[in-house]
Each structure stands twice: as C-alpha cells, then as structure tokens.
Amino acid sequence: MNIDKIILKIFRKSESLEELEMLEQWKKESGDNLAFMQALNLEKSDSYKEFDKEKAWSTVDQKMSVGSLSYLRYAAMLLIAIAAAAASHFYSKSEDLTFPVYKSMDKVEHYVLQDNSTVWMNSNSTIAQISDFKKQRLIEFSGEAYFDVSHQESNPFMININEQEFVRVVGTSFNLKSKGNDFDLVVYSGKVELHSKSGIIELEKDQRVSRVNGSYVKFSNVDINTLSWKTGELVFENVSLEKAFETLEDHYNVDIDYSAISLYNCVWRTRISNQELGAVLNELEELFSMKYIKEDNQIQIEELHCD
C-alpha cells in the first residue's frame, strides 16, 4: 500500500473510493498513523470526511432485502459514489477560485506568499498555489527557488514534484531545484521530508538530496556556492578549474567546452561578487593565458596554461 501516493492524490483531488478505504484502514493500524494524518489535516478534507463505508452499507441494508451478494455490493458502492459526488461539491467550488501564480522570467524575483512565507525565485521559475492556504498549504513548482516557510505545526507546507512525489515542511528554509529530471534539495534550517516512490527521505540542516540516474542520493552539503544565484557571490578556494567551470555554467547559464585542453593540476582561488560573465572570463585570460571563442551561451576553451 503506497500511503504517500494516496495522500498526494487527496491533495490533488484525484483519489478513488478504493484508495480512501485503504487510507481509512491504514489510519486504524496505529496511533502514529492517526497522528500523522491529523498533522496533515487530511481529516478536514471534505472528500475524506464524507467517506463512511460502514454508514453506506447500513443504509443499503435498511432499504434492501438480502439478495444477491454481488448486487448488494454494487448498490453499496453506488451509494458511496453518490456520497463522494456530494463531497466533491466543495472541490468544484474551490476550482472556481483563482489562486495566485508567481513567476520569474530573466531575473531573480522575491515574493511573500499568503501564509507569510518568503521565496526567492531564480530565473525561469514558476510557483502555482493550488489550495487556499487555510486548510492546506499546497503548491506546484518548477525551476529553482529558496524558501523560508512560516511555521504552522498543524498545516504543513507541501510542494508537488510530480503525481507521486512531494516535499513536506512545517517551518524551515531550503533551496529547491526541480525541473524535468533535474532535482536538488538543500536544507538550511529545520527539517524537510521528501516523499518519493521508494519512501520518505528526512533531511536536516546542511543535508542535501539530489536525483542521480533516476534515484535519490542523500549527502552532506559542502558546496558554499549553492545560493550564488540568489546572493550573486561565488567563492573558489583553490578549487579545481573543472569544478569551477561546472559552477560557472550553472551560475551564468552557459555551456563551457574544455575538451580540447587538459585541466590537470589547475586550481583557482578567487571571489566573484555580482560580476558579469565577461569580467570573469577576462580574469581567467590574465591568470591562465586562456583563449576562447564565445557564441551566444556557448564557450569553447581553445588554450589554457596552469604553469
């Protein structure tokens, strides 16, 4: 039973009657399960509150004589479906509401969300609020952003990654990159849960999880330049040029091709503060006698000396 998947479907308003029944059974298995559901506020969801299989069966028994078992089950399921349809009235009203969408195009943007959480969005990023933030705090997200989430113990902040995976937090700060197959999550304060198809990954301050070859890998964050897109600061302390080029590619959104040269034993020590790419390339030219060709966002390194 994939409880995480069922819970996410409830938030998305796409759960089935069978899944509601499975969730009800799971809730009754332990006090911890019940507490977890209460923390998520699931029992405030109209579709979940209206789900009452025993009541449905009781109603059927009162109105029908005992007959074919298959017919009786069919009638009960029909009654349950009617109850679920009534419960969905709340959702149809919610879908008529217009929730805000936050976007950043070609620069970093800063927003304050309806729950007073703050977010800094890297370029080409989108946040779509898909709940009213009163009963549930739920968003869709694509791109890269730094979140500082306001603390609400009984109303966790949920970020949908896809139909089966989501990030859950209560009050914390973290950087999240999620676009296509590219996923990276770094926690700076508090605790964060990544609910994946294979289980729940818990992270605390200075811990990180990335998707590598389709699987999530958790490790300690030692990259001091993770937030360079937000701060404008890059620091290289005797870093290999290969690693530095990878960081520059990400920071300036360019592709650097150095396959024609050797970077063996090449290290770089510098601090970059809100500098244009041209100024950084000029520094590399002076330090390493570097020669290159630049076309649009493509940079071809033709010569470089580390002596």
Secondary structure as a PSIPRED ss2 file (coil, helix, strand):
# PSIPRED VFORMAT (PSIPRED V4.0)

   1 M C   1.000  0.000  0.000
   2 N C   1.000  0.000  0.000
   3 I H   0.000  1.000  0.000
   4 D H   0.000  1.000  0.000
   5 K H   0.000  1.000  0.000
   6 I H   0.000  1.000  0.000
   7 I H   0.000  1.000  0.000
   8 L H   0.000  1.000  0.000
   9 K H   0.000  1.000  0.000
  10 I H   0.000  1.000  0.000
  11 F H   0.000  1.000  0.000
  12 R H   0.000  1.000  0.000
  13 K C   1.000  0.000  0.000
  14 S C   1.000  0.000  0.000
  15 E C   1.000  0.000  0.000
  16 S C   1.000  0.000  0.000
  17 L H   0.000  1.000  0.000
  18 E H   0.000  1.000  0.000
  19 E H   0.000  1.000  0.000
  20 L H   0.000  1.000  0.000
  21 E H   0.000  1.000  0.000
  22 M H   0.000  1.000  0.000
  23 L H   0.000  1.000  0.000
  24 E H   0.000  1.000  0.000
  25 Q H   0.000  1.000  0.000
  26 W H   0.000  1.000  0.000
  27 K H   0.000  1.000  0.000
  28 K C   1.000  0.000  0.000
  29 E C   1.000  0.000  0.000
  30 S C   1.000  0.000  0.000
  31 G H   0.000  1.000  0.000
  32 D H   0.000  1.000  0.000
  33 N H   0.000  1.000  0.000
  34 L H   0.000  1.000  0.000
  35 A H   0.000  1.000  0.000
  36 F H   0.000  1.000  0.000
  37 M H   0.000  1.000  0.000
  38 Q H   0.000  1.000  0.000
  39 A H   0.000  1.000  0.000
  40 L H   0.000  1.000  0.000
  41 N C   1.000  0.000  0.000
  42 L H   0.000  1.000  0.000
  43 E H   0.000  1.000  0.000
  44 K H   0.000  1.000  0.000
  45 S C   1.000  0.000  0.000
  46 D H   0.000  1.000  0.000
  47 S H   0.000  1.000  0.000
  48 Y H   0.000  1.000  0.000
  49 K H   0.000  1.000  0.000
  50 E C   1.000  0.000  0.000
  51 F C   1.000  0.000  0.000
  52 D C   1.000  0.000  0.000
  53 K H   0.000  1.000  0.000
  54 E H   0.000  1.000  0.000
  55 K H   0.000  1.000  0.000
  56 A H   0.000  1.000  0.000
  57 W H   0.000  1.000  0.000
  58 S H   0.000  1.000  0.000
  59 T H   0.000  1.000  0.000
  60 V H   0.000  1.000  0.000
  61 D H   0.000  1.000  0.000
  62 Q H   0.000  1.000  0.000
  63 K H   0.000  1.000  0.000
  64 M C   1.000  0.000  0.000
  65 S C   1.000  0.000  0.000
  66 V C   1.000  0.000  0.000
  67 G C   1.000  0.000  0.000
  68 S C   1.000  0.000  0.000
  69 L H   0.000  1.000  0.000
  70 S H   0.000  1.000  0.000
  71 Y H   0.000  1.000  0.000
  72 L H   0.000  1.000  0.000
  73 R H   0.000  1.000  0.000
  74 Y H   0.000  1.000  0.000
  75 A H   0.000  1.000  0.000
  76 A H   0.000  1.000  0.000
  77 M H   0.000  1.000  0.000
  78 L H   0.000  1.000  0.000
  79 L H   0.000  1.000  0.000
  80 I H   0.000  1.000  0.000
  81 A H   0.000  1.000  0.000
  82 I H   0.000  1.000  0.000
  83 A H   0.000  1.000  0.000
  84 A H   0.000  1.000  0.000
  85 A H   0.000  1.000  0.000
  86 A H   0.000  1.000  0.000
  87 A H   0.000  1.000  0.000
  88 S H   0.000  1.000  0.000
  89 H H   0.000  1.000  0.000
  90 F H   0.000  1.000  0.000
  91 Y H   0.000  1.000  0.000
  92 S H   0.000  1.000  0.000
  93 K H   0.000  1.000  0.000
  94 S H   0.000  1.000  0.000
  95 E H   0.000  1.000  0.000
  96 D H   0.000  1.000  0.000
  97 L C   1.000  0.000  0.000
  98 T C   1.000  0.000  0.000
  99 F C   1.000  0.000  0.000
 100 P C   1.000  0.000  0.000
 101 V E   0.000  0.000  1.000
 102 Y E   0.000  0.000  1.000
 103 K E   0.000  0.000  1.000
 104 S E   0.000  0.000  1.000
 105 M C   1.000  0.000  0.000
 106 D C   1.000  0.000  0.000
 107 K C   1.000  0.000  0.000
 108 V C   1.000  0.000  0.000
 109 E E   0.000  0.000  1.000
 110 H E   0.000  0.000  1.000
 111 Y E   0.000  0.000  1.000
 112 V E   0.000  0.000  1.000
 113 L C   1.000  0.000  0.000
 114 Q C   1.000  0.000  0.000
 115 D C   1.000  0.000  0.000
 116 N C   1.000  0.000  0.000
 117 S C   1.000  0.000  0.000
 118 T E   0.000  0.000  1.000
 119 V E   0.000  0.000  1.000
 120 W E   0.000  0.000  1.000
 121 M E   0.000  0.000  1.000
 122 N C   1.000  0.000  0.000
 123 S C   1.000  0.000  0.000
 124 N C   1.000  0.000  0.000
 125 S E   0.000  0.000  1.000
 126 T E   0.000  0.000  1.000
 127 I E   0.000  0.000  1.000
 128 A E   0.000  0.000  1.000
 129 Q E   0.000  0.000  1.000
 130 I C   1.000  0.000  0.000
 131 S C   1.000  0.000  0.000
 132 D C   1.000  0.000  0.000
 133 F C   1.000  0.000  0.000
 134 K C   1.000  0.000  0.000
 135 K C   1.000  0.000  0.000
 136 Q C   1.000  0.000  0.000
 137 R E   0.000  0.000  1.000
 138 L E   0.000  0.000  1.000
 139 I E   0.000  0.000  1.000
 140 E E   0.000  0.000  1.000
 141 F E   0.000  0.000  1.000
 142 S E   0.000  0.000  1.000
 143 G E   0.000  0.000  1.000
 144 E E   0.000  0.000  1.000
 145 A E   0.000  0.000  1.000
 146 Y E   0.000  0.000  1.000
 147 F E   0.000  0.000  1.000
 148 D E   0.000  0.000  1.000
 149 V C   1.000  0.000  0.000
 150 S C   1.000  0.000  0.000
 151 H C   1.000  0.000  0.000
 152 Q C   1.000  0.000  0.000
 153 E C   1.000  0.000  0.000
 154 S C   1.000  0.000  0.000
 155 N C   1.000  0.000  0.000
 156 P C   1.000  0.000  0.000
 157 F E   0.000  0.000  1.000
 158 M E   0.000  0.000  1.000
 159 I E   0.000  0.000  1.000
 160 N E   0.000  0.000  1.000
 161 I C   1.000  0.000  0.000
 162 N C   1.000  0.000  0.000
 163 E C   1.000  0.000  0.000
 164 Q C   1.000  0.000  0.000
 165 E C   1.000  0.000  0.000
 166 F E   0.000  0.000  1.000
 167 V E   0.000  0.000  1.000
 168 R E   0.000  0.000  1.000
 169 V E   0.000  0.000  1.000
 170 V C   1.000  0.000  0.000
 171 G C   1.000  0.000  0.000
 172 T C   1.000  0.000  0.000
 173 S E   0.000  0.000  1.000
 174 F E   0.000  0.000  1.000
 175 N E   0.000  0.000  1.000
 176 L E   0.000  0.000  1.000
 177 K E   0.000  0.000  1.000
 178 S E   0.000  0.000  1.000
 179 K E   0.000  0.000  1.000
 180 G C   1.000  0.000  0.000
 181 N C   1.000  0.000  0.000
 182 D E   0.000  0.000  1.000
 183 F E   0.000  0.000  1.000
 184 D E   0.000  0.000  1.000
 185 L E   0.000  0.000  1.000
 186 V E   0.000  0.000  1.000
 187 V E   0.000  0.000  1.000
 188 Y E   0.000  0.000  1.000
 189 S E   0.000  0.000  1.000
 190 G C   1.000  0.000  0.000
 191 K C   1.000  0.000  0.000
 192 V E   0.000  0.000  1.000
 193 E E   0.000  0.000  1.000
 194 L E   0.000  0.000  1.000
 195 H E   0.000  0.000  1.000
 196 S E   0.000  0.000  1.000
 197 K C   1.000  0.000  0.000
 198 S C   1.000  0.000  0.000
 199 G E   0.000  0.000  1.000
 200 I E   0.000  0.000  1.000
 201 I E   0.000  0.000  1.000
 202 E E   0.000  0.000  1.000
 203 L E   0.000  0.000  1.000
 204 E C   1.000  0.000  0.000
 205 K C   1.000  0.000  0.000
 206 D C   1.000  0.000  0.000
 207 Q E   0.000  0.000  1.000
 208 R E   0.000  0.000  1.000
 209 V E   0.000  0.000  1.000
 210 S E   0.000  0.000  1.000
 211 R E   0.000  0.000  1.000
 212 V E   0.000  0.000  1.000
 213 N C   1.000  0.000  0.000
 214 G C   1.000  0.000  0.000
 215 S E   0.000  0.000  1.000
 216 Y E   0.000  0.000  1.000
 217 V E   0.000  0.000  1.000
 218 K E   0.000  0.000  1.000
 219 F E   0.000  0.000  1.000
 220 S E   0.000  0.000  1.000
 221 N C   1.000  0.000  0.000
 222 V C   1.000  0.000  0.000
 223 D C   1.000  0.000  0.000
 224 I C   1.000  0.000  0.000
 225 N C   1.000  0.000  0.000
 226 T C   1.000  0.000  0.000
 227 L C   1.000  0.000  0.000
 228 S H   0.000  1.000  0.000
 229 W H   0.000  1.000  0.000
 230 K H   0.000  1.000  0.000
 231 T H   0.000  1.000  0.000
 232 G C   1.000  0.000  0.000
 233 E E   0.000  0.000  1.000
 234 L E   0.000  0.000  1.000
 235 V E   0.000  0.000  1.000
 236 F E   0.000  0.000  1.000
 237 E E   0.000  0.000  1.000
 238 N E   0.000  0.000  1.000
 239 V E   0.000  0.000  1.000
 240 S E   0.000  0.000  1.000
 241 L H   0.000  1.000  0.000
 242 E H   0.000  1.000  0.000
 243 K H   0.000  1.000  0.000
 244 A H   0.000  1.000  0.000
 245 F H   0.000  1.000  0.000
 246 E H   0.000  1.000  0.000
 247 T H   0.000  1.000  0.000
 248 L H   0.000  1.000  0.000
 249 E H   0.000  1.000  0.000
 250 D H   0.000  1.000  0.000
 251 H H   0.000  1.000  0.000
 252 Y H   0.000  1.000  0.000
 253 N C   1.000  0.000  0.000
 254 V C   1.000  0.000  0.000
 255 D E   0.000  0.000  1.000
 256 I E   0.000  0.000  1.000
 257 D E   0.000  0.000  1.000
 258 Y C   1.000  0.000  0.000
 259 S C   1.000  0.000  0.000
 260 A C   1.000  0.000  0.000
 261 I C   1.000  0.000  0.000
 262 S C   1.000  0.000  0.000
 263 L C   1.000  0.000  0.000
 264 Y C   1.000  0.000  0.000
 265 N C   1.000  0.000  0.000
 266 C C   1.000  0.000  0.000
 267 V E   0.000  0.000  1.000
 268 W E   0.000  0.000  1.000
 269 R E   0.000  0.000  1.000
 270 T E   0.000  0.000  1.000
 271 R E   0.000  0.000  1.000
 272 I E   0.000  0.000  1.000
 273 S E   0.000  0.000  1.000
 274 N C   1.000  0.000  0.000
 275 Q C   1.000  0.000  0.000
 276 E C   1.000  0.000  0.000
 277 L H   0.000  1.000  0.000
 278 G H   0.000  1.000  0.000
 279 A H   0.000  1.000  0.000
 280 V H   0.000  1.000  0.000
 281 L H   0.000  1.000  0.000
 282 N H   0.000  1.000  0.000
 283 E H   0.000  1.000  0.000
 284 L H   0.000  1.000  0.000
 285 E H   0.000  1.000  0.000
 286 E H   0.000  1.000  0.000
 287 L H   0.000  1.000  0.000
 288 F H   0.000  1.000  0.000
 289 S C   1.000  0.000  0.000
 290 M C   1.000  0.000  0.000
 291 K E   0.000  0.000  1.000
 292 Y E   0.000  0.000  1.000
 293 I E   0.000  0.000  1.000
 294 K E   0.000  0.000  1.000
 295 E E   0.000  0.000  1.000
 296 D C   1.000  0.000  0.000
 297 N C   1.000  0.000  0.000
 298 Q E   0.000  0.000  1.000
 299 I E   0.000  0.000  1.000
 300 Q E   0.000  0.000  1.000
 301 I E   0.000  0.000  1.000
 302 E E   0.000  0.000  1.000
 303 E E   0.000  0.000  1.000
 304 L C   1.000  0.000  0.000
 305 H C   1.000  0.000  0.000
 306 C C   1.000  0.000  0.000
 307 D C   1.000  0.000  0.000
